[in-house]
Amino acid sequence: QVQLVDSGGGLVQAGGSLRISCAASGRSFGIYLMAWFRQAPGKERAFVAAMSSGGSTIYADSVQGRFTISRDNAKNTGYLQMNSLKSEDTAVYYCAAGRVVGLTTNPSDYGYWGQGTQVTVSS
């Protein structure tokens, strides 16, 4: 069992940067696949980025080249660095973790979720 707490969201101007964090407690975070999803009002929850315990990554096309996922297993913490933010990036961002084989973009494969942190990008 892993408890996840998202933090670091806020109001950012278009073109700006923000780093959000996911602090894990309980079992070792290092053995889990971790990911970030986001959900804008009235829209479905969408995949953003994922990283395996071995360091392999995958990104949604919409954030490729702008966002970077990372993890510090010693601190049981995951991060999402967001650069060149656009208004369409406005959403609640959720950290997720799961014990699955291989990278996956399917939210159903993740058994643990943070409470979400709001990121608002103004034009």
C-alpha positions as a LaTeX table, in Angstrom:
\begin{tabular}{lrrr}
\hline
Residue & $x$ (\AA) & $y$ (\AA) & $z$ (\AA) \\
\hline
Gln1 & 0.00 & 0.00 & 0.00 \\
Val2 & 1.32 & 3.41 & $-1.03$ \\
Gln3 & $-0.05$ & 6.82 & $-0.10$ \\
Leu4 & 0.57 & 9.62 & $-2.62$ \\
Val5 & 0.36 & 13.37 & $-2.02$ \\
Asp6 & 0.56 & 15.81 & $-4.94$ \\
Ser7 & 1.76 & 19.36 & $-4.43$ \\
Gly8 & 3.33 & 22.32 & $-6.20$ \\
Gly9 & 0.50 & 23.46 & $-8.45$ \\
Gly10 & $-0.36$ & 27.10 & $-8.92$ \\
Leu11 & $-1.04$ & 29.97 & $-11.30$ \\
Val12 & 1.55 & 30.42 & $-14.05$ \\
Gln13 & 1.80 & 32.71 & $-17.07$ \\
Ala14 & 1.94 & 31.16 & $-20.53$ \\
Gly15 & 5.54 & 30.34 & $-21.39$ \\
Gly16 & 6.47 & 29.91 & $-17.76$ \\
Ser17 & 7.61 & 26.86 & $-15.82$ \\
Leu18 & 6.46 & 24.90 & $-12.81$ \\
Arg19 & 7.54 & 21.73 & $-11.01$ \\
Ile20 & 4.99 & 19.60 & $-9.23$ \\
Ser21 & 5.82 & 16.84 & $-6.78$ \\
Cys22 & 4.42 & 13.53 & $-5.64$ \\
Ala23 & 5.46 & 12.40 & $-2.18$ \\
Ala24 & 4.97 & 8.72 & $-1.40$ \\
Ser25 & 4.74 & 6.99 & 1.93 \\
Gly26 & 4.41 & 3.36 & 2.87 \\
Arg27 & 6.13 & 0.77 & 0.71 \\
Ser28 & 9.23 & 1.65 & $-1.28$ \\
Phe29 & 8.31 & 3.92 & $-4.19$ \\
Gly30 & 11.23 & 2.61 & $-6.20$ \\
Ile31 & 9.54 & $-0.68$ & $-7.05$ \\
Tyr32 & 6.55 & 1.00 & $-8.69$ \\
Leu33 & 5.83 & 2.32 & $-12.12$ \\
Met34 & 4.88 & 5.98 & $-11.66$ \\
Ala35 & 3.01 & 8.38 & $-13.89$ \\
Trp36 & 1.25 & 11.71 & $-14.20$ \\
Phe37 & $-2.24$ & 12.25 & $-15.57$ \\
Arg38 & $-4.27$ & 15.43 & $-15.93$ \\
Gln39 & $-7.92$ & 16.32 & $-16.17$ \\
Ala40 & $-9.42$ & 19.59 & $-17.37$ \\
Pro41 & $-13.02$ & 20.54 & $-16.47$ \\
Gly42 & $-15.50$ & 18.63 & $-18.59$ \\
Lys43 & $-12.81$ & 16.44 & $-20.17$ \\
Glu44 & $-11.56$ & 12.91 & $-19.59$ \\
Arg45 & $-8.47$ & 12.16 & $-17.56$ \\
Ala46 & $-5.51$ & 12.13 & $-19.95$ \\
Phe47 & $-2.09$ & 10.56 & $-19.79$ \\
Val48 & 0.88 & 12.92 & $-19.45$ \\
Ala49 & 4.04 & 10.95 & $-18.66$ \\
Ala50 & 5.28 & 7.73 & $-17.06$ \\
Met51 & 8.55 & 6.33 & $-15.75$ \\
Ser52 & 9.43 & 2.75 & $-14.89$ \\
Ser53 & 11.49 & 1.71 & $-11.89$ \\
Gly54 & 14.35 & 1.18 & $-14.35$ \\
Gly55 & 14.15 & 4.73 & $-15.70$ \\
Ser56 & 12.38 & 4.18 & $-19.02$ \\
Thr57 & 9.98 & 7.00 & $-19.92$ \\
Ile58 & 7.07 & 7.75 & $-22.20$ \\
Tyr59 & 5.33 & 11.08 & $-22.86$ \\
Ala60 & 2.11 & 12.22 & $-24.42$ \\
Asp61 & 2.68 & 13.93 & $-27.77$ \\
Ser62 & 1.14 & 17.11 & $-26.40$ \\
Val63 & 3.89 & 17.53 & $-23.77$ \\
Gln64 & 6.87 & 15.91 & $-25.51$ \\
Gly65 & 9.85 & 18.24 & $-25.37$ \\
Arg66 & 8.26 & 20.49 & $-22.75$ \\
Phe67 & 7.69 & 18.24 & $-19.73$ \\
Thr68 & 10.16 & 16.00 & $-17.94$ \\
Ile69 & 9.27 & 13.24 & $-15.50$ \\
Ser70 & 11.78 & 12.23 & $-12.84$ \\
Arg71 & 11.97 & 10.37 & $-9.57$ \\
Asp72 & 14.14 & 10.31 & $-6.47$ \\
Asn73 & 13.65 & 6.86 & $-5.01$ \\
Ala74 & 15.76 & 7.66 & $-1.95$ \\
Lys75 & 13.24 & 10.38 & $-1.08$ \\
Asn76 & 10.21 & 8.39 & $-2.26$ \\
Thr77 & 9.27 & 11.36 & $-4.43$ \\
Gly78 & 8.32 & 11.82 & $-8.06$ \\
Tyr79 & 8.39 & 15.06 & $-10.05$ \\
Leu80 & 7.03 & 16.60 & $-13.20$ \\
Gln81 & 8.96 & 19.59 & $-14.55$ \\
Met82 & 6.73 & 21.62 & $-16.85$ \\
Asn83 & 8.29 & 24.18 & $-19.19$ \\
Ser84 & 6.88 & 26.42 & $-21.93$ \\
Leu85 & 3.44 & 26.11 & $-20.40$ \\
Lys86 & 0.38 & 26.75 & $-22.55$ \\
Ser87 & $-3.19$ & 27.58 & $-21.64$ \\
Glu88 & $-4.23$ & 24.09 & $-22.75$ \\
Asp89 & $-2.06$ & 22.66 & $-19.97$ \\
Thr90 & $-4.52$ & 24.01 & $-17.41$ \\
Ala91 & $-5.85$ & 21.03 & $-15.47$ \\
Val92 & $-5.75$ & 19.13 & $-12.23$ \\
Tyr93 & $-2.63$ & 16.98 & $-12.28$ \\
Tyr94 & $-2.62$ & 13.58 & $-10.59$ \\
Cys95 & 0.32 & 11.42 & $-9.62$ \\
Ala96 & $-0.20$ & 7.68 & $-9.95$ \\
Ala97 & 1.72 & 4.52 & $-9.12$ \\
Gly98 & 1.27 & 0.87 & $-9.90$ \\
Arg99 & 2.88 & $-2.53$ & $-9.96$ \\
Val100 & 2.66 & $-3.36$ & $-13.64$ \\
Val101 & 5.03 & $-4.91$ & $-16.14$ \\
Gly102 & 6.18 & $-2.40$ & $-18.72$ \\
Leu103 & 5.18 & 1.21 & $-19.37$ \\
Thr104 & 1.48 & 1.89 & $-19.71$ \\
Thr105 & $-0.68$ & 4.94 & $-20.42$ \\
Asn106 & $-3.87$ & 3.29 & $-19.19$ \\
Pro107 & $-5.13$ & 4.78 & $-15.90$ \\
Ser108 & $-6.73$ & 1.43 & $-15.04$ \\
Asp109 & $-3.25$ & $-0.05$ & $-14.64$ \\
Tyr110 & $-2.44$ & 2.31 & $-11.77$ \\
Gly111 & $-3.74$ & 1.32 & $-8.36$ \\
Tyr112 & $-2.58$ & 4.30 & $-6.32$ \\
Trp113 & $-3.43$ & 7.96 & $-6.88$ \\
Gly114 & $-2.63$ & 11.32 & $-5.38$ \\
Gln115 & $-5.37$ & 13.82 & $-4.56$ \\
Gly116 & $-4.43$ & 16.10 & $-7.45$ \\
Thr117 & $-2.90$ & 19.56 & $-7.67$ \\
Gln118 & $-4.32$ & 22.42 & $-9.74$ \\
Val119 & $-2.20$ & 23.98 & $-12.46$ \\
Thr120 & $-3.62$ & 27.09 & $-14.11$ \\
Val121 & $-1.88$ & 28.74 & $-17.05$ \\
Ser122 & $-2.94$ & 32.27 & $-17.95$ \\
Ser123 & $-2.49$ & 33.80 & $-21.40$ \\
\hline
\end{tabular}
